[in-house]
Amino acid sequence: MAKIYVGNLPFSATEDDVRALFSAHGEVQSVALPNDRDTGRPRGFGFVEMSASDASRAIGALNGHSMGGRSLRVNEAQDKPAGGRSGGGGGFRSNSRW
C-alpha cells in the first residue's frame, strides 16, 4: 500500500471528487481531506491510498493535472517528522547557559 500526497486541491473538492479522479488509475483504498481545526474549512490538500503500482501510475498521470483551475501537486507522501508541530515560543532550551 502506498500513500499519495495531493496538494493544491481546489477548496471545493470533495472526497468523492478525488476518489473519482484517482480511480481512473487503479483501485483507491482510501481518501482523506483534512479540515482546518479552527475554521472547519478544507486545507487544500489530501491523501490517497492505493497499491504501489497503481499509486506510481496515478502520480505520473496526475502530477500537474488541472482540477478546478488549479494545478495539482501529486507525489508519494512523506512521513510526518517526529515531535509534531514546533510552536516556537518562550520555553527554555535544555542546552542554554546562564
C-alpha positions as CSV (number, residue, x, y, z in Angstrom):
1,M,0.0,0.0,0.0
2,A,1.3,3.5,-0.9
3,K,0.2,6.8,0.4
4,I,0.0,9.7,-2.1
5,Y,0.1,13.4,-1.2
6,V,-2.3,15.6,-3.3
7,G,-1.6,19.3,-2.9
8,N,-3.1,22.5,-4.3
9,L,-6.6,21.0,-4.4
10,P,-9.4,23.4,-5.0
11,F,-11.2,24.1,-1.7
12,S,-14.4,22.9,-3.3
13,A,-13.0,19.4,-3.9
14,T,-14.8,16.5,-2.0
15,E,-13.5,13.1,-1.2
16,D,-15.8,11.7,-3.9
17,D,-14.2,14.1,-6.5
18,V,-10.7,13.0,-5.5
19,R,-11.7,9.3,-5.5
20,A,-13.2,9.6,-9.0
21,L,-10.0,11.3,-10.3
22,F,-7.7,8.6,-8.9
23,S,-10.0,5.7,-9.7
24,A,-9.1,6.1,-13.4
25,H,-5.6,4.9,-12.5
26,G,-6.4,2.0,-10.2
27,E,-8.3,0.9,-7.1
28,V,-8.5,3.6,-4.4
29,Q,-8.3,2.2,-0.8
30,S,-9.0,5.5,1.0
31,V,-9.1,9.3,0.6
32,A,-8.6,11.8,3.4
33,L,-9.0,15.6,3.0
34,P,-8.1,17.3,6.3
35,N,-10.0,20.3,7.5
36,D,-8.6,23.3,9.5
37,R,-9.1,22.7,13.2
38,D,-10.2,26.3,13.9
39,T,-12.4,27.1,10.9
40,G,-13.5,23.6,9.8
41,R,-12.7,24.6,6.2
42,P,-10.7,22.4,3.8
43,R,-6.9,22.9,3.9
44,G,-6.4,22.4,0.2
45,F,-4.5,19.1,0.3
46,G,-5.2,15.4,0.9
47,F,-4.0,11.9,0.9
48,V,-5.0,8.9,-1.2
49,E,-4.0,5.3,-0.6
50,M,-3.6,2.8,-3.4
51,S,-1.5,-0.2,-4.2
52,A,2.2,0.7,-5.0
53,S,1.8,0.0,-8.7
54,D,-1.5,1.9,-9.0
55,A,0.0,4.8,-7.0
56,S,3.0,5.1,-9.3
57,R,0.7,5.2,-12.3
58,A,-1.5,7.8,-10.7
59,I,1.4,10.0,-9.7
60,G,2.8,10.0,-13.2
61,A,-0.6,10.8,-14.7
62,L,-1.9,13.4,-12.3
63,N,1.0,15.5,-11.2
64,G,0.4,18.9,-12.8
65,H,-3.2,17.9,-13.8
66,S,-5.6,20.8,-13.7
67,M,-8.6,20.4,-11.3
68,G,-10.9,23.3,-10.7
69,G,-8.5,25.6,-12.3
70,R,-5.6,24.6,-10.0
71,S,-2.5,22.6,-11.0
72,L,-2.3,19.6,-8.6
73,R,0.9,18.5,-6.9
74,V,0.9,14.8,-6.7
75,N,3.7,12.7,-5.1
76,E,4.5,10.0,-2.7
77,A,3.6,11.1,0.8
78,Q,6.5,11.7,3.3
79,D,6.2,10.5,6.9
80,K,5.4,13.3,9.3
81,P,8.5,14.3,11.3
82,A,8.6,13.0,14.9
83,G,7.6,15.6,17.5
84,G,4.8,17.1,15.6
85,R,4.4,20.9,15.2
86,S,7.1,23.2,16.5
87,G,5.5,26.2,18.1
88,G,8.5,28.4,18.9
89,G,7.5,30.3,22.0
90,G,9.2,31.2,25.2
91,G,10.3,27.9,26.6
92,F,13.8,27.3,27.9
93,R,16.3,25.2,25.8
94,S,18.0,22.4,27.6
95,N,21.4,23.5,26.4
96,S,21.1,27.1,27.5
97,R,23.9,28.6,29.5
98,W,23.2,31.2,32.2
